[in-house]
Amino acid sequence: MLPNPDEKLDPRVVRTRGLILKSFESLLADKGFESISVQDVTDKAQVNRATFYAHFPDKYALLDYSIQKMFMAEIEKRTLNVCSYSPDNLRNLILAVVEFLSRLHTGCAQSHQQFESLVEGTIKMQIFDLLSYWLRKSNTPTEIPATVATWAIYGLASHYSHMKKRPTLEKFVDEAFPLVAVNLEQFA
């Protein structure tokens, strides 16, 4: 199973981070990332700036943490974090990433290049970690096949989330799946 970074934290730390996170996500939906300040987050969360900085060095770290938490919740909801590689699990991972990015792009007030770059780095790292975990369980080399599949999955999901006229999600995933699976089948 993939590790949870908040697993052994003091309950007060978890509560405070939760307040900050909830406030940030609310502001993100209203204002967009670039126009959110640390002061906005602390005012909405009703914590002082020192408390914020005790948890996060800046709003970029908060965004990274927020995306990690939201994406991991999506993965855990589908129990992909405790699975092994299989074509069905890979299809579900592709579906999860496409749904997540589509929701993220429609749920944010404004999506700018800087925001998208930060999201991309965070999500690709988590996809890579999950694929590596799956491949290690089958005692195969992980770095190259996990890297290729990560870029393919994220690229396809990003493409779908930016499409003006989208096919159904299932149709898109059915078309995308063989393009990703061909890179992993020989290693799994």
C-alpha positions as CSV (number, residue, x, y, z in Angstrom):
1,M,0.0,0.0,0.0
2,L,1.2,3.5,-0.8
3,P,2.2,5.6,2.3
4,N,-0.1,8.3,3.6
5,P,2.1,11.3,4.7
6,D,-0.5,12.5,7.3
7,E,-0.8,9.1,8.9
8,K,1.2,9.7,12.1
9,L,0.5,13.4,12.6
10,D,-0.8,14.8,15.8
11,P,-4.6,15.3,15.6
12,R,-4.3,19.0,16.2
13,V,-1.9,19.3,13.2
14,V,-4.4,17.4,11.0
15,R,-7.2,19.6,12.2
16,T,-5.3,22.8,11.5
17,R,-4.2,21.6,8.1
18,G,-7.7,20.7,7.3
19,L,-9.0,24.2,8.1
20,I,-6.3,25.7,6.0
21,L,-6.9,23.3,3.1
22,K,-10.7,23.8,3.2
23,S,-10.3,27.5,3.1
24,F,-7.8,27.3,0.3
25,E,-10.0,25.1,-1.8
26,S,-12.9,27.4,-1.3
27,L,-10.8,30.4,-2.4
28,L,-9.5,28.4,-5.4
29,A,-13.0,27.9,-6.7
30,D,-13.9,31.6,-6.3
31,K,-10.7,33.5,-7.1
32,G,-8.2,31.4,-9.0
33,F,-4.7,30.4,-7.7
34,E,-2.8,33.5,-8.8
35,S,-5.0,35.9,-7.0
36,I,-5.0,34.0,-3.7
37,S,-2.7,35.3,-1.0
38,V,-1.6,33.7,2.2
39,Q,-3.5,36.4,4.0
40,D,-6.7,35.4,2.2
41,V,-6.2,31.8,3.3
42,T,-5.5,32.7,6.9
43,D,-8.4,35.1,7.2
44,K,-10.8,32.5,5.8
45,A,-9.4,29.7,8.0
46,Q,-9.3,31.9,11.0
47,V,-5.7,31.1,11.8
48,N,-2.8,33.5,12.0
49,R,0.0,33.7,9.5
50,A,2.5,32.1,11.9
51,T,0.3,29.1,12.1
52,F,0.1,28.9,8.3
53,Y,3.8,29.1,7.9
54,A,4.3,26.4,10.6
55,H,2.5,24.1,8.2
56,F,3.4,25.4,4.7
57,P,6.3,27.5,3.5
58,D,4.1,29.3,0.9
59,K,0.9,29.0,-1.2
60,Y,2.7,26.8,-3.7
61,A,3.4,24.2,-1.1
62,L,-0.2,24.5,0.0
63,L,-1.3,23.9,-3.6
64,D,1.0,20.9,-3.9
65,Y,-0.4,19.5,-0.6
66,S,-4.0,20.1,-1.7
67,I,-3.6,18.4,-5.0
68,Q,-1.8,15.5,-3.4
69,K,-4.7,15.0,-0.9
70,M,-7.4,15.4,-3.4
71,F,-5.8,13.0,-5.9
72,M,-4.9,10.4,-3.3
73,A,-8.6,10.5,-2.1
74,E,-9.6,9.7,-5.7
75,I,-7.1,6.8,-5.8
76,E,-8.1,5.5,-2.4
77,K,-11.8,5.7,-3.3
78,R,-11.1,3.3,-6.1
79,T,-8.8,1.2,-3.9
80,L,-6.1,1.5,-6.5
81,N,-3.5,2.2,-3.8
82,V,-3.7,-1.4,-2.5
83,C,-4.0,-3.2,-5.9
84,S,-1.5,-4.8,-8.2
85,Y,-1.2,-4.2,-11.9
86,S,-4.0,-5.5,-14.1
87,P,-5.6,-4.2,-17.2
88,D,-8.8,-3.3,-15.2
89,N,-6.8,-1.4,-12.6
90,L,-4.9,0.5,-15.3
91,R,-8.2,1.4,-17.0
92,N,-9.5,2.6,-13.6
93,L,-6.4,4.7,-13.1
94,I,-6.7,6.3,-16.5
95,L,-10.4,7.0,-15.7
96,A,-9.5,8.4,-12.3
97,V,-6.9,10.8,-13.7
98,V,-9.1,12.0,-16.6
99,E,-12.1,12.6,-14.2
100,F,-9.8,14.3,-11.6
101,L,-8.3,16.7,-14.1
102,S,-11.6,17.5,-15.7
103,R,-13.2,18.3,-12.4
104,L,-10.2,20.3,-11.3
105,H,-10.3,22.4,-14.5
106,T,-14.1,23.1,-14.2
107,G,-13.9,23.6,-10.4
108,C,-11.3,26.4,-10.4
109,A,-12.2,30.0,-11.1
110,Q,-9.3,30.5,-13.4
111,S,-6.7,28.1,-14.6
112,H,-3.4,29.6,-15.7
113,Q,-0.2,28.1,-17.0
114,Q,1.6,28.3,-13.6
115,F,-1.3,26.6,-11.9
116,E,-1.4,23.8,-14.5
117,S,2.3,23.3,-14.3
118,L,2.2,22.8,-10.5
119,V,-0.7,20.5,-10.8
120,E,1.0,18.5,-13.6
121,G,4.1,17.9,-11.5
122,T,2.2,16.8,-8.5
123,I,-0.2,14.4,-10.3
124,K,2.6,12.9,-12.5
125,M,4.6,12.1,-9.4
126,Q,1.7,10.3,-7.8
127,I,0.9,8.4,-11.0
128,F,4.5,7.4,-11.3
129,D,4.7,6.2,-7.6
130,L,1.5,4.2,-8.0
131,L,2.7,2.5,-11.3
132,S,6.1,1.9,-9.8
133,Y,4.4,0.3,-6.8
134,W,2.4,-2.0,-9.0
135,L,5.3,-3.0,-11.1
136,R,7.6,-3.7,-8.1
137,K,5.0,-6.1,-6.9
138,S,5.5,-8.1,-10.1
139,N,9.4,-7.9,-9.7
140,T,9.9,-6.0,-13.0
141,P,12.0,-2.9,-13.8
142,T,9.9,0.1,-13.0
143,E,11.5,3.4,-14.0
144,I,11.2,3.5,-17.8
145,P,7.8,1.8,-18.2
146,A,6.3,3.8,-15.3
147,T,7.7,7.0,-16.7
148,V,6.3,6.3,-20.2
149,A,2.9,5.3,-18.8
150,T,2.8,8.3,-16.5
151,W,3.4,10.8,-19.3
152,A,0.9,9.1,-21.5
153,I,-1.9,9.0,-18.9
154,Y,-1.4,12.6,-17.8
155,G,-1.1,13.8,-21.4
156,L,-4.3,12.1,-22.4
157,A,-6.1,13.3,-19.3
158,S,-4.9,16.9,-19.9
159,H,-6.0,16.7,-23.5
160,Y,-9.5,15.5,-22.6
161,S,-9.9,18.2,-19.9
162,H,-9.1,20.9,-22.4
163,M,-11.3,19.6,-25.2
164,K,-14.1,21.9,-26.2
165,K,-16.3,19.1,-27.5
166,R,-15.6,16.0,-25.4
167,P,-16.7,12.5,-26.2
168,T,-18.1,10.5,-23.3
169,L,-15.6,9.7,-20.6
170,E,-16.0,6.0,-21.2
171,K,-15.5,6.3,-24.9
172,F,-12.3,8.4,-24.4
173,V,-10.9,6.0,-21.9
174,D,-11.7,3.0,-24.1
175,E,-9.7,4.7,-26.9
176,A,-6.8,5.8,-24.6
177,F,-6.4,2.5,-22.7
178,P,-4.6,0.5,-25.4
179,L,-2.2,3.4,-26.0
180,V,-1.1,3.2,-22.4
181,A,-1.4,-0.5,-21.9
182,V,0.9,-1.4,-24.7
183,N,3.7,0.2,-22.7
184,L,3.1,-1.8,-19.6
185,E,1.9,-5.2,-20.7
186,Q,5.4,-6.4,-21.4
187,F,6.6,-5.5,-18.0
188,A,3.7,-6.6,-15.8
